[in-house]
Each structure stands twice: as structure tokens, then as C-alpha cells.
């Protein structure tokens, strides 16, 4: 029986959330040689030019640990980003590492911008999740509905970071249009408002 080298990765899939002002994300993938012979990493390939990953050391003895550092430069990218890194070893085995980064594209990120019910459907409340960026600078100062037949209520999930807006029509007996306005205090010179569109159709 031939003893084989084997890289064991501690956390091959990772998730992060950042704001655009951070500009970049540094990620580290820890591993160890779980086999009985030395292993050499012959190639590291990233999924795009915005992500770089490079090892200073290539060969690892049995039981030896190491880390693969990677850097993702945001550029103009916003929203959900998925990046992968393929690691090839001298026995021709490949391992795909992956990290996900949600880059908040503004002061407030909405889980959805349209909420709707069908005419005659049960008028149960629906929820829109809000995530605040800018490192705690943003506050929601008001949530208002343009239609008195549609109620909107702000609920804190994690104070200063995450909130939920619960939206509920009085009934769904007829077609309705409404806009729920989420007013913030940021940026101070011209505070932004975000719109959730409501339909009963």
C-alpha cells in the first residue's frame, strides 16, 4: 500500500459582508498535510483578475500546517460576489476553495424592493429585511406608507445593523398601489430615502 499525501482544508467555504468603502477583502484558508508523505502545491488559480492568491512556501511535510492568503479587490463591484480558488498538488489532485462576499452597494440594502399580494389572497404581513452599512453611521429615522390601507412597521433585528419592515394591507379585496419610504439620516448633507413598492394585483 502506498502512503499518500493529503491536504485537509479547515474552512474551504467562507462568507463575508463588507461595505464598498472597505475596497478589498483579505481571506485566509488554513490547511494541513494529513497524509504520510510530503505534498507540493504546484498551482493556485483564481476565478478572476480581481482575486489574487499566492503561497510563499510550496512543500509541506506530513502533519505540517499552512495558510493560503487571498485578496479580493472590489473595484466597482457591489452586491453578492462569489470567488473561487483552485489548488493543484503534485499528485494532480485539485481542491476548489470558495468565498462569498456581499458588498453593500449603498447605505441601506433591501432584501427586496417589491412586495405584492394577489386580489383575494389572505392579507398576511410580509417582511423586507434592511441591512445598514457605513459602519454604524446610518440610522433609519422614519418608515411611512403612501397608502393608508397599507401599514408598514419598523422592527429592530440587530440594533444599528439590521432591521425588518413588516408590511400588511388592510385587506386584498381590491387592487392597491403603495410606496413604503424608508428615510435615513445619511449622508448628512443629503439624507437618502429608499422605496419599497407595494402591489395588490
C-alpha positions as CSV (number, residue, x, y, z in Angstrom):
1,X,0.0,0.0,0.0
2,X,1.4,3.4,-1.0
3,X,1.2,6.2,1.6
4,X,-0.4,9.3,0.1
5,X,-0.1,13.0,0.9
6,X,-3.4,14.8,1.6
7,X,-4.2,18.4,2.2
8,X,-7.0,18.9,4.7
9,X,-8.6,22.3,4.5
10,X,-10.1,23.8,7.7
11,X,-12.7,26.1,6.2
12,X,-12.9,25.8,2.4
13,X,-16.1,27.8,2.1
14,X,-16.3,31.2,3.8
15,X,-18.8,34.1,3.8
16,X,-18.3,37.8,4.5
17,X,-20.2,41.1,4.4
18,X,-18.5,44.4,3.7
19,X,-19.3,47.9,2.6
20,X,-18.0,49.3,-0.6
21,X,-15.7,51.8,1.3
22,X,-13.7,48.8,2.5
23,X,-12.3,48.5,-1.1
24,X,-10.9,45.0,-0.6
25,X,-11.2,41.8,1.4
26,X,-8.4,39.7,2.8
27,X,-9.2,35.9,3.2
28,X,-7.1,33.1,4.6
29,X,-7.6,29.4,4.0
30,X,-5.9,27.2,6.6
31,X,-4.8,23.7,5.8
32,X,-2.5,20.8,6.9
33,X,-0.9,17.8,5.3
34,X,-3.0,15.0,6.7
35,X,-1.1,12.3,4.8
36,X,2.2,10.4,5.4
37,X,4.3,11.9,2.7
38,X,5.3,15.4,1.7
39,X,2.9,17.3,-0.6
40,X,3.8,20.1,-3.0
41,X,1.3,22.7,-4.2
42,X,2.1,23.2,-7.9
43,X,-0.5,25.7,-9.0
44,X,-3.0,28.2,-7.5
45,X,-5.6,29.6,-9.9
46,X,-8.2,32.3,-9.1
47,X,-11.5,32.7,-10.8
48,X,-10.9,36.3,-11.9
49,X,-8.3,39.1,-12.0
50,X,-9.8,40.9,-9.0
51,X,-8.8,38.0,-6.8
52,X,-5.2,37.1,-6.0
53,X,-3.8,34.1,-4.0
54,X,-0.1,33.2,-3.7
55,X,1.9,30.9,-1.4
56,X,5.4,31.8,-0.3
57,X,6.0,28.1,0.5
58,X,5.0,25.2,-1.7
59,X,6.0,21.9,0.0
60,X,4.5,20.7,3.3
61,X,5.7,17.7,5.4
62,X,3.3,15.2,7.0
63,X,1.4,16.9,9.8
64,X,2.6,20.4,8.8
65,X,0.1,23.2,8.6
66,X,0.0,26.3,6.3
67,X,-2.3,29.1,5.2
68,X,-3.2,30.3,1.7
69,X,-3.8,34.1,1.8
70,X,-6.1,35.6,-0.8
71,X,-7.2,39.2,-1.6
72,X,-10.3,40.3,-3.4
73,X,-10.3,43.9,-4.7
74,X,-13.9,45.3,-5.0
75,X,-13.4,47.9,-7.7
76,X,-16.9,48.9,-8.8
77,X,-18.5,45.6,-7.7
78,X,-21.4,45.6,-5.4
79,X,-24.0,43.1,-4.2
80,X,-23.3,39.3,-3.9
81,X,-19.9,38.1,-5.1
82,X,-18.7,34.5,-5.3
83,X,-15.0,33.9,-5.9
84,X,-13.2,30.6,-6.2
85,X,-9.6,29.4,-5.9
86,X,-8.4,26.1,-7.4
87,X,-5.4,24.5,-5.7
88,X,-3.4,21.8,-7.6
89,X,-0.9,19.4,-5.9
90,X,1.9,17.3,-7.3
91,X,-0.3,14.2,-7.3
92,X,-2.6,16.1,-9.8
93,X,-5.4,16.5,-7.3
94,X,-7.3,19.7,-7.3
95,X,-9.3,21.4,-4.5
96,X,-11.7,24.3,-5.0
97,X,-11.9,26.9,-2.3
98,X,-14.7,29.4,-2.3
99,X,-15.6,32.6,-0.6
100,X,-18.8,34.7,-0.8
101,X,-18.8,38.4,-0.1
102,X,-21.9,40.6,-0.1
103,X,-20.8,44.2,-0.7
104,X,-23.4,46.6,0.4
105,X,-23.9,48.9,-2.6
106,X,-25.3,51.8,-0.5
107,X,-26.0,52.9,3.0
108,X,-29.0,50.6,3.2
109,X,-29.5,47.2,1.4
110,X,-33.1,45.9,0.9
111,X,-33.8,42.2,0.7
112,X,-36.4,43.0,-1.9
113,X,-37.9,46.2,-3.4
114,X,-41.3,44.8,-4.4
115,X,-43.9,43.2,-2.1
116,X,-47.2,42.0,-3.5
117,X,-50.4,40.0,-2.9
118,X,-53.0,38.7,-5.3
119,X,-56.5,40.0,-5.1
120,X,-58.4,37.8,-2.7
121,X,-55.3,36.3,-1.1
122,X,-55.1,36.3,2.7
123,X,-53.8,39.7,3.9
124,X,-50.9,38.3,5.9
125,X,-48.0,40.5,6.7
126,X,-44.8,40.3,4.7
127,X,-41.3,41.3,5.6
128,X,-38.5,43.2,4.0
129,X,-35.1,42.9,5.6
130,X,-32.8,46.0,5.8
131,X,-29.1,45.9,6.3
132,X,-27.3,49.1,7.2
133,X,-23.8,49.9,6.0
134,X,-21.3,52.7,6.7
135,X,-20.1,51.3,10.0
136,X,-23.0,52.5,12.2
137,X,-23.3,56.0,10.7
138,X,-26.7,55.3,9.2
139,X,-29.9,55.5,11.1
140,X,-33.4,55.0,9.9
141,X,-35.4,58.0,11.0
142,X,-38.8,57.1,9.6
143,X,-40.8,54.5,7.7
144,X,-44.0,55.7,6.0
145,X,-46.6,54.3,3.7
146,X,-48.2,56.4,0.9
147,X,-51.5,54.5,1.2
148,X,-53.5,54.5,4.4
149,X,-54.7,51.0,3.6
150,X,-51.2,49.6,3.7
151,X,-49.4,49.6,7.1
152,X,-45.6,49.5,7.5
153,X,-43.9,48.9,10.8
154,X,-40.1,49.0,11.5
155,X,-38.7,46.3,13.8
156,X,-35.1,46.2,15.1
157,X,-33.3,42.8,14.5
158,X,-29.8,43.9,15.5
159,X,-29.7,47.5,16.7
160,X,-27.8,49.7,14.3
161,X,-27.2,47.0,11.8
162,X,-30.3,45.0,10.8
163,X,-34.0,45.9,10.7
164,X,-37.2,44.5,9.3
165,X,-40.1,46.3,7.8
166,X,-43.4,44.5,8.2
167,X,-45.9,45.4,5.6
168,X,-49.6,44.5,5.7
169,X,-52.7,45.6,3.7
170,X,-56.0,46.1,5.5
171,X,-57.4,43.6,3.0
172,X,-56.8,42.3,-0.5
173,X,-60.4,42.8,-1.8
174,X,-59.3,45.3,-4.4
175,X,-56.2,46.3,-6.4
176,X,-53.9,48.6,-4.4
177,X,-50.7,50.6,-5.1
178,X,-48.4,51.9,-2.4
179,X,-44.9,53.0,-1.7
180,X,-43.2,52.5,1.6
181,X,-40.5,55.1,2.1
182,X,-37.5,54.3,4.3
183,X,-35.9,57.6,5.3
184,X,-32.3,57.7,6.6
185,X,-30.1,60.3,8.1
186,X,-27.2,59.6,5.8
187,X,-25.3,61.2,4.2
188,X,-25.8,64.2,6.4
189,X,-25.7,66.7,3.6
190,X,-28.5,64.9,1.6
191,X,-30.1,62.0,3.5
192,X,-31.2,59.2,1.3
193,X,-34.6,57.6,1.2
194,X,-35.3,54.0,-0.1
195,X,-38.6,52.9,-1.7
196,X,-40.4,49.6,-1.3
197,X,-43.1,49.2,-3.9
198,X,-46.4,47.6,-2.8
199,X,-48.9,46.0,-5.1
200,X,-52.2,44.1,-4.6
201,X,-52.9,42.8,-8.1
